Amino acid sequence: MPVAVILGSAFSQGLEQAAEPVVCLTPFGEVTLHRAERGWVLFRHGLPHRWLPNQIPYRAQAWALHAQGVEALLVTSSVGVLNPYLPLFMPMLVSDVVMLENRLPDGSACTMFPTPTEGQGHLVLEEGLLSGALKAQLRALADDEGVPLPQREVVFSYAQGPRTKTAAENALLARQGMEVNSMTLAPELVLANELGIPAAALVVGHKRSVPGGPTLSDADIAGSLERSNAAMSRIVRAFLARGAPVPFGNRLYRFG
């Protein structure tokens, strides 16, 4: 099963019953993955929802995916929108990630090598955290499903939770060129890349984090939310059914 999808609480509905739970033992703790069609589903907050963003066992989850031979990973997230010109309730690919401190919520470095470990090394980003080949594959799958993705991709900013950002923090991020943000996603991309797993990220804006942008009525919001969830579900299911491995574009530099 070469592909996997990481889902948050916003997009898990409908896949819980369609996937078979499999318990995986890792050096970082026990993780439950869900077997679905030709791939794996990971519910990052647990199923039912158990972990706040600062409690997610990121290393254990990444290790479990690697141990199952995952060769292409789609990470999803609901996000706040910092760019007033971006649409709400529409799946968008992430072009790049800003993670100002390479740390997990517990304060430790965001790495699979928290202590001296055989095979450890420096992640050298030659392509970046997001795989171009995997993004192209997702675009093709979305087109086939009749839910094409916008050509414009977005810059993602990681801000640890569990609290939301202040208005001043959001304004600062927007001025610095960040376009969307959430409390997850970035650690998963970093750890997957350290393990040699090509990754892509698909996000949906659920709120405007800075003033501006078109105003939507409650009816518009409800309809747009339903359409975006349906579109995300179709893309995720298509990836699990027809997704394929892609070449890894980065490398791990090891000494010796």
Long-range contacts (C-beta under 8 A, 24 or more apart in sequence): 1-35, 1-38, 1-39, 1-40, 1-68, 1-69, 1-70, 2-38, 2-39, 2-69, 2-70, 2-71, 2-72, 2-243, 2-244, 2-245, 3-38, 3-39, 3-40, 3-70, 3-71, 3-72, 3-73, 3-74, 3-239, 3-240, 3-243, 3-244, 3-245, 4-33, 4-39, 4-40, 4-41, 4-42, 4-65, 4-68, 4-70, 4-72, 4-73, 4-74, 5-39, 5-40, 5-41, 5-42, 5-73, 5-74, 5-75, 5-76, 5-236, 5-239, 5-240, 6-42, 6-44, 6-61, 6-73, 6-74, 6-75, 6-76, 6-188, 7-41, 7-42, 7-43, 7-44, 7-76, 7-236, 8-44, 8-45, 8-76, 8-77, 8-78, 8-184, 9-45, 9-49, 9-78, 10-77, 10-78, 10-204, 10-206, 10-229, 11-76, 11-78, 11-204, 11-229, 11-232, 11-233, 11-236, 12-43, 12-47, 13-229, 14-233, 15-41, 15-233, 15-236, 15-237, 16-43, 16-47, 21-47, 24-64, 24-67, 24-68, 26-59, 26-60, 26-63, 26-64, 26-67, 27-63, 28-57, 28-59, 28-60, 28-63, 29-57, 29-60, 30-60, 31-57, 31-60, 31-61, 31-63, 31-64, 33-64, 33-65, 33-68, 36-240, 37-237, 37-240, 37-241, 38-240, 38-241, 38-242, 38-243, 39-70, 39-239, 39-240, 39-243, 40-65, 40-68, 40-70, 41-240, 44-184, 44-188, 52-161, 52-162, 53-105, 53-160, 53-161, 53-162, 53-183, 53-184, 54-105, 54-106, 54-160, 54-161, 54-162, 54-183, 55-105, 56-105, 56-184, 56-187, 58-104, 58-110, 58-187, 58-188, 58-191, 59-104, 59-112, 59-114, 59-191, 61-188, 62-112, 62-188, 62-191, 62-192, 62-194, 62-195, 63-112, 63-195, 65-192, 65-195, 65-197, 66-195, 66-196, 66-197, 70-197, 71-197, 71-198, 71-245, 71-246, 72-131, 72-134, 72-137, 72-197, 72-198, 72-199, 72-243, 72-244, 72-245, 72-246, 73-188, 73-192, 73-197, 73-198, 73-199, 73-200, 74-134, 74-138, 74-199, 74-200, 74-201, 74-202, 74-236, 74-239, 74-243, 75-185, 75-188, 75-189, 75-192, 75-199, 75-200, 75-201, 75-202, 76-185, 76-201, 76-202, 76-203, 76-204, 76-232, 76-236, 77-182, 77-184, 77-185, 77-201, 77-203, 77-204, 78-182, 78-203, 78-204, 78-205, 78-206, 79-156, 79-180, 79-181, 79-182, 79-203, 79-204, 79-205, 79-206, 80-164, 80-165, 80-170, 80-180, 80-181, 80-182, 80-205, 80-206, 80-207, 80-208, 80-209, 81-179, 81-180, 81-205, 81-207, 81-208, 81-209, 81-213, 82-157, 82-170, 82-173, 82-174, 82-178, 82-179, 82-180, 82-181, 82-209, 82-210, 83-154, 83-174, 83-179, 83-180, 84-208, 84-210, 84-211, 84-212, 84-213, 85-213, 86-154, 86-179, 86-180, 86-205, 86-213, 87-150, 87-205, 88-205, 88-206, 88-207, 88-208, 88-213, 88-216, 88-221, 88-224, 89-204, 89-205, 89-206, 89-221, 89-224, 89-225, 89-227, 89-228, 90-150, 90-204, 90-205, 90-224, 90-228, 90-231, 91-142, 91-147, 91-149, 91-202, 91-203, 91-204, 91-228, 91-231, 91-232, 91-235, 92-149, 92-150, 92-152, 92-153, 92-154, 92-180, 92-202, 92-203, 92-204, 92-205, 93-130, 93-135, 93-138, 93-139, 93-149, 93-150, 93-153, 93-154, 93-200, 93-201, 93-202, 94-130, 94-153, 94-154, 94-155, 94-156, 94-180, 94-185, 94-200, 94-201, 94-202, 94-203, 95-130, 95-153, 95-154, 95-155, 96-128, 96-129, 96-130, 96-155, 96-156, 97-129, 97-130, 97-155, 97-156, 97-157, 97-158, 97-185, 97-186, 97-189, 97-201, 98-155, 98-156, 98-157, 98-158, 98-176, 98-178, 99-158, 99-186, 99-187, 99-190, 100-158, 102-190, 103-160, 104-187, 105-160, 105-161, 110-186, 110-187, 110-190, 110-191, 111-190, 111-191, 111-194, 112-191, 112-194, 112-195, 113-194, 119-254, 120-254, 121-252, 121-253, 121-254, 121-255, 122-252, 122-253, 123-190, 123-193, 123-194, 123-250, 123-252, 124-250, 124-251, 124-252, 124-253, 125-193, 125-250, 126-249, 126-250, 126-251, 127-249, 127-250, 128-249, 128-250, 129-186, 129-189, 129-190, 129-193, 129-199, 130-189, 130-199, 130-200, 130-201, 131-198, 131-199, 131-200, 131-246, 131-248, 131-249, 132-249, 133-198, 133-246, 133-247, 133-249, 134-198, 134-199, 134-200, 134-246, 135-200, 137-239, 137-243, 137-244, 137-246, 138-200, 138-202, 138-235, 138-239, 141-235, 141-238, 141-239, 141-242, 141-243, 142-231, 142-234, 142-235, 142-238, 144-238, 145-231, 145-234, 145-235, 145-238, 146-234, 147-230, 147-231, 147-234, 147-235, 149-202, 149-235, 154-179, 154-180, 154-203, 155-179, 155-180, 156-180, 156-181, 156-182, 156-185, 156-186, 156-201, 156-203, 157-181, 158-182, 158-183, 158-185, 158-186, 158-187, 159-183, 165-209, 167-210, 170-209, 170-210, 171-210, 174-209, 174-210, 180-205, 181-209, 193-250, 194-252, 196-248, 196-252, 197-248, 198-245, 198-246, 198-247, 198-248, 198-249, 202-232, 202-235, 204-228, 204-232
